[in-house]
Amino acid sequence: MTNALLRLLETRDWLLADGATGTTLFNMGLQSGDAPELWNVDHPDRITTLYSGAVEAGSDLFLTNSFGGTRARLKLHDAQDRAFELNKAAAGIGREVADRADHPVIVAGSMGPTGEIMAPMGALTHDSAVEMFHEQAEGLKAGGADVLWVETISAPEEYKAAAEAAKMADMPWCGTMSFDTAGRTMMGLTSAAMADMVDRLDHTPLAYGANCGVGASDLLRTVLGFRASGSERPVIAKGNAGIPKYVDGHIHYDGTPELMARYAVLARDCGATIIGGCCGTQPEHLRKMREALEITPKSAAPGLEQITAELGGFSSESDGTDGAGPTRARASRRRSRR
């Protein structure tokens, strides 16, 4: 084991990842429709604050501000020719923050979906996707990222393209998908199917898992699905801080720090090794999550009834791993305490 993330995984039972990027940047003044990646060069002080907030809250790992850093996504802002520059800047700021920390911190280079539909359903070819991800990966590598972090992917073809790009860049990587459609990804993949796909890749990730999605309960059901598949690869759980609601014209996530603390412990007990938050998760959530993980003894994996009792109901009766179709949850199980 030679890379930084593997060294931590070798000595720790769990790692705390970071929280929300977009939510935090909107709170700093980012406007809807703006490219967050441009702030890496226009407002590096704000990106430093973003990263530092997670580190100071106790995160062992944080994602760079490069989620939309592919040429395809940056083209929407006429910044496609700046992909390498903006990704390098995102990782460079992260490297500075991590190196100043009082504990080992991993800089994970975020790589989100291209926003285009892969062939044969869409026009994006495998080779084009690999090329875009590779350009992004090289920028993140040049800036000092320890590991690439592919996230919020729906299509297995896009996940595979990112894996190939990571291999071309000679970088270790992790990869999560979003199971936001009745327990499946938007393209129909179940947790069991993802686990099988990951183990068959030529360049396998250090860890794999789920992020974003519908809510904490659904995400933990997905984590249980990963573990039931039999894979022993470290699992990532990065759930949203509750459910989004419009409050005074802004999106607000209703998950409290206390709820996210309980989610973190349940995620660990479900079998996750790298645990963090996604949309809505702020430093105050991360502090409570860290505290809970440190003081709460590990327990047996919770059942589905315990998860719903503590975190709220599922969005669907089945996640597809039981062979059932994507039926909607009954009203009695949709009641949520989030």
C-alpha positions as CSV (number, residue, x, y, z in Angstrom):
1,M,0.0,0.0,0.0
2,T,1.7,3.1,-1.2
3,N,-0.9,5.9,-1.8
4,A,-2.2,8.2,0.9
5,L,-5.8,6.9,1.0
6,L,-4.8,3.3,1.2
7,R,-2.5,4.1,4.1
8,L,-5.4,5.5,6.0
9,L,-7.7,2.7,5.1
10,E,-5.1,0.2,6.3
11,T,-5.0,1.7,9.8
12,R,-8.6,3.0,10.4
13,D,-12.0,1.3,10.7
14,W,-13.8,4.4,9.3
15,L,-13.0,7.7,7.6
16,L,-15.1,10.9,7.7
17,A,-15.5,12.5,4.3
18,D,-16.7,16.0,3.8
19,G,-20.2,17.5,3.2
20,A,-21.8,19.7,0.6
21,T,-19.9,21.7,-1.9
22,G,-22.8,23.4,-3.8
23,T,-24.9,24.2,-0.7
24,T,-21.9,25.8,1.0
25,L,-20.9,27.9,-2.1
26,F,-24.5,29.1,-2.6
27,N,-24.3,30.3,1.1
28,M,-21.2,32.2,0.1
29,G,-22.9,34.0,-2.8
30,L,-22.7,31.7,-5.8
31,Q,-25.7,32.3,-8.0
32,S,-27.8,29.7,-9.7
33,G,-26.4,29.0,-13.2
34,D,-22.9,30.1,-12.3
35,A,-20.0,27.7,-12.7
36,P,-18.5,26.9,-9.2
37,E,-15.2,25.9,-10.9
38,L,-14.5,29.5,-12.0
39,W,-14.3,30.4,-8.3
40,N,-11.1,28.3,-8.1
41,V,-9.3,31.2,-9.9
42,D,-11.7,34.1,-9.3
43,H,-12.3,33.5,-5.6
44,P,-9.6,31.1,-4.3
45,D,-10.1,32.5,-0.7
46,R,-13.7,31.2,-0.7
47,I,-12.7,27.7,-1.9
48,T,-10.0,27.7,0.8
49,T,-12.8,28.4,3.3
50,L,-14.9,25.6,1.8
51,Y,-12.2,23.0,2.2
52,S,-11.1,24.3,5.6
53,G,-14.6,24.1,7.0
54,A,-14.6,20.3,6.4
55,V,-11.1,19.8,7.8
56,E,-11.7,21.9,10.9
57,A,-14.9,19.9,11.5
58,G,-12.9,16.7,11.5
59,S,-13.0,15.3,8.0
60,D,-10.3,12.9,6.9
61,L,-11.1,13.5,3.3
62,F,-12.6,16.3,1.2
63,L,-13.6,16.7,-2.4
64,T,-12.3,19.4,-4.6
65,N,-14.5,22.1,-6.3
66,S,-14.4,20.4,-9.7
67,F,-17.6,18.4,-9.9
68,G,-18.5,20.1,-13.2
69,G,-14.9,20.3,-14.4
70,T,-15.3,18.3,-17.7
71,R,-15.0,20.1,-21.0
72,A,-18.7,19.2,-21.7
73,R,-19.9,20.9,-18.5
74,L,-17.6,23.9,-18.7
75,K,-18.8,24.5,-22.3
76,L,-22.0,25.8,-20.9
77,H,-20.0,28.7,-19.5
78,D,-17.7,29.1,-22.5
79,A,-14.8,27.8,-20.3
80,Q,-14.3,24.4,-22.0
81,D,-10.7,25.3,-22.9
82,R,-9.9,26.0,-19.3
83,A,-10.7,22.5,-18.0
84,F,-7.1,21.6,-17.1
85,E,-6.4,25.0,-15.5
86,L,-9.6,25.0,-13.4
87,N,-9.1,21.4,-12.2
88,K,-5.5,22.0,-11.3
89,A,-6.5,25.1,-9.4
90,A,-9.2,23.2,-7.5
91,A,-6.7,20.5,-6.4
92,G,-3.9,23.0,-5.7
93,I,-6.0,24.9,-3.2
94,G,-6.9,21.6,-1.6
95,R,-3.3,20.5,-1.4
96,E,-2.4,23.7,0.5
97,V,-5.3,23.2,3.0
98,A,-4.5,19.5,3.5
99,D,-0.8,20.1,4.1
100,R,-1.6,22.7,6.8
101,A,-4.0,20.4,8.7
102,D,-3.2,19.0,12.1
103,H,-4.2,15.4,11.0
104,P,-3.7,13.5,7.8
105,V,-6.2,14.7,5.2
106,I,-6.9,13.2,1.7
107,V,-7.5,15.6,-1.3
108,A,-10.0,13.8,-3.5
109,G,-10.4,15.2,-7.0
110,S,-14.1,15.4,-7.7
111,M,-15.2,14.3,-11.2
112,G,-19.0,14.5,-11.7
113,P,-21.0,13.3,-14.7
114,T,-20.5,15.0,-18.1
115,G,-24.2,15.9,-18.3
116,E,-24.4,14.1,-21.7
117,I,-26.1,10.8,-22.5
118,M,-23.8,7.9,-23.4
119,A,-24.3,6.0,-26.6
120,P,-26.3,4.2,-27.8
121,M,-29.1,6.2,-26.0
122,G,-27.3,9.5,-26.6
123,A,-24.5,11.0,-28.6
124,L,-21.6,10.7,-26.2
125,T,-19.2,8.0,-27.2
126,H,-17.0,6.0,-24.9
127,D,-13.8,7.4,-26.4
128,S,-15.1,11.0,-26.0
129,A,-16.1,10.4,-22.4
130,V,-12.7,8.9,-21.6
131,E,-10.9,11.9,-23.3
132,M,-12.9,14.4,-21.2
133,F,-12.4,12.6,-17.9
134,H,-8.7,12.1,-18.7
135,E,-8.2,15.8,-19.3
136,Q,-9.9,16.5,-16.0
137,A,-7.9,13.8,-14.2
138,E,-4.6,15.2,-15.4
139,G,-5.5,18.6,-14.1
140,L,-6.4,17.3,-10.7
141,K,-3.3,15.2,-10.6
142,A,-1.1,18.2,-11.5
143,G,-2.7,20.2,-8.7
144,G,-1.8,17.6,-6.1
145,A,-4.9,15.5,-5.6
146,D,-4.2,12.2,-3.8
147,V,-7.0,10.3,-5.4
148,L,-9.7,10.9,-8.1
149,W,-13.3,10.8,-6.8
150,V,-15.9,10.0,-9.5
151,E,-19.4,10.8,-8.1
152,T,-23.1,11.0,-8.8
153,I,-22.9,8.8,-11.8
154,S,-26.1,7.1,-13.2
155,A,-24.9,5.2,-16.3
156,P,-22.5,2.2,-16.0
157,E,-21.0,3.2,-19.3
158,E,-19.9,6.6,-17.9
159,Y,-18.5,5.0,-14.7
160,K,-16.4,2.7,-16.9
161,A,-15.2,5.6,-19.0
162,A,-14.0,7.4,-15.8
163,A,-12.3,4.3,-14.6
164,E,-10.4,4.1,-17.9
165,A,-9.4,7.8,-17.6
166,A,-8.1,7.2,-14.1
167,K,-5.9,4.4,-15.4
168,M,-4.6,6.6,-18.2
169,A,-3.7,9.3,-15.6
170,D,-2.0,6.6,-13.5
171,M,-4.2,7.7,-10.5
172,P,-6.0,5.7,-7.8
173,W,-9.7,6.5,-7.7
174,C,-13.0,6.0,-5.9
175,G,-16.4,6.1,-7.5
176,T,-20.0,6.5,-6.3
177,M,-23.3,6.4,-8.1
178,S,-26.6,8.0,-7.2
179,F,-29.5,5.6,-6.5
180,D,-32.3,8.1,-6.8
181,T,-34.9,6.3,-8.8
182,A,-36.8,3.7,-6.7
183,G,-33.5,2.4,-5.2
184,R,-31.8,2.3,-8.6
185,T,-29.7,4.8,-10.6
186,M,-31.6,6.8,-13.2
187,M,-30.3,4.3,-15.8
188,G,-31.7,1.4,-13.8
189,L,-28.6,0.0,-12.0
190,T,-29.1,-1.7,-8.6
191,S,-26.6,-1.8,-5.8
192,A,-25.9,-5.5,-6.6
193,A,-25.3,-4.7,-10.2
194,M,-22.9,-1.9,-9.3
195,A,-20.9,-4.2,-7.0
196,D,-20.6,-6.8,-9.7
197,M,-19.5,-4.1,-12.3
198,V,-16.9,-2.6,-10.0
199,D,-15.2,-6.0,-9.4
200,R,-15.0,-6.6,-13.2
201,L,-13.3,-3.3,-14.1
202,D,-9.7,-3.4,-15.4
203,H,-8.7,-0.5,-13.1
204,T,-10.8,-1.1,-9.9
205,P,-11.5,1.7,-7.5
206,L,-10.1,1.8,-4.0
207,A,-13.6,2.2,-2.7
208,Y,-17.1,2.4,-4.2
209,G,-20.5,3.3,-3.1
210,A,-23.4,5.8,-3.2
211,N,-23.9,9.5,-2.8
212,C,-26.7,12.0,-3.0
213,G,-30.0,10.2,-4.0
214,V,-33.3,10.7,-2.2
215,G,-32.5,10.6,1.5
216,A,-30.4,8.9,4.2
217,S,-32.7,5.9,4.6
218,D,-32.6,5.0,0.9
219,L,-28.8,5.4,0.8
220,L,-28.3,3.0,3.8
221,R,-30.6,0.4,2.1
222,T,-28.2,0.7,-0.9
223,V,-25.2,0.3,1.4
224,L,-26.8,-2.9,2.8
225,G,-27.2,-4.0,-0.8
226,F,-23.5,-3.5,-1.5
227,R,-22.5,-5.6,1.5
228,A,-25.1,-8.4,0.6
229,S,-23.3,-8.7,-2.8
230,G,-20.3,-10.3,-1.0
231,S,-17.8,-7.7,-2.2
232,E,-15.2,-6.8,0.5
233,R,-14.1,-3.6,-1.2
234,P,-14.5,-0.5,1.1
235,V,-17.9,1.1,0.7
236,I,-18.6,4.8,0.6
237,A,-21.8,6.4,2.0
238,K,-22.4,10.0,1.3
239,G,-26.0,10.9,1.9
240,N,-27.9,14.1,1.8
241,A,-28.8,16.0,5.0
242,G,-32.5,15.2,4.9
243,I,-34.9,16.2,2.2
244,P,-34.8,19.4,0.2
245,K,-37.5,22.0,0.7
246,Y,-38.0,25.5,-0.6
247,V,-37.8,28.1,2.2
248,D,-38.0,31.8,1.4
249,G,-37.0,31.1,-2.2
250,H,-34.0,28.9,-1.3
251,I,-33.5,25.2,-1.1
252,H,-33.1,24.1,2.5
253,Y,-32.2,20.5,3.7
254,D,-34.1,19.6,6.8
255,G,-31.6,17.0,8.2
256,T,-30.4,18.2,11.6
257,P,-26.8,17.6,12.9
258,E,-28.2,15.1,15.3
259,L,-30.0,13.1,12.6
260,M,-26.8,13.1,10.5
261,A,-24.8,11.9,13.5
262,R,-27.2,8.9,13.8
263,Y,-27.0,8.3,10.0
264,A,-23.2,8.2,10.2
265,V,-23.2,5.6,12.9
266,L,-25.8,3.5,11.1
267,A,-23.8,3.8,7.9
268,R,-20.8,2.4,9.6
269,D,-22.8,-0.4,11.1
270,C,-24.3,-1.2,7.7
271,G,-20.8,-1.7,6.4
272,A,-19.6,1.6,5.1
273,T,-15.9,2.6,5.7
274,I,-15.9,6.1,4.2
275,I,-18.8,8.1,5.5
276,G,-19.7,11.7,4.7
277,G,-22.6,13.9,3.7
278,C,-23.8,15.3,0.4
279,C,-26.3,18.1,-0.4
280,G,-27.1,20.2,2.6
281,T,-24.4,18.8,4.9
282,Q,-22.5,21.6,6.6
283,P,-19.6,21.7,9.1
284,E,-22.0,21.6,12.0
285,H,-23.3,18.3,10.7
286,L,-19.8,16.9,10.2
287,R,-18.7,17.8,13.8
288,K,-21.7,15.8,15.2
289,M,-21.0,12.9,12.8
290,R,-17.3,12.8,13.9
291,E,-18.2,12.9,17.5
292,A,-20.8,10.1,17.1
293,L,-18.5,7.9,15.2
294,E,-15.8,8.3,17.9
295,I,-18.0,7.6,20.9
296,T,-20.6,5.1,19.7
297,P,-19.5,1.5,19.8
298,K,-20.0,-0.5,16.6
299,S,-23.2,-2.6,16.5
300,A,-24.6,-5.3,14.3
301,A,-26.0,-4.1,10.9
302,P,-29.4,-2.5,11.4
303,G,-32.5,-4.0,9.7
304,L,-34.7,-2.0,7.3
305,E,-37.3,-1.4,10.1
306,Q,-34.7,0.2,12.4
307,I,-33.4,2.4,9.6
308,T,-36.9,3.7,8.8
309,A,-37.7,4.1,12.5
310,E,-34.6,6.3,13.0
311,L,-34.2,8.1,9.7
312,G,-37.6,8.0,8.0
313,G,-39.3,5.9,5.3
314,F,-38.0,4.7,2.0
315,S,-39.0,6.3,-1.3
316,S,-40.0,2.9,-2.7
317,E,-40.9,-0.5,-1.5
318,S,-38.0,-2.2,-3.3
319,D,-34.5,-1.3,-4.4
320,G,-34.5,-4.0,-7.0
321,T,-32.1,-6.4,-5.3
322,D,-35.0,-8.6,-4.2
323,G,-36.3,-9.1,-7.7
324,A,-39.3,-6.8,-7.2
325,G,-40.1,-3.9,-9.4
326,P,-39.7,-0.3,-8.5
327,T,-43.0,0.2,-6.7
328,R,-43.7,3.3,-4.7
329,A,-43.7,3.2,-1.0
330,R,-47.0,2.9,0.9
331,A,-48.1,6.1,2.6
332,S,-47.4,4.5,6.0
333,R,-43.8,4.0,5.2
334,R,-43.3,7.4,3.6
335,R,-43.7,9.2,6.9
336,S,-40.4,10.8,7.6
337,R,-38.7,12.3,10.6
338,R,-36.2,14.1,8.5
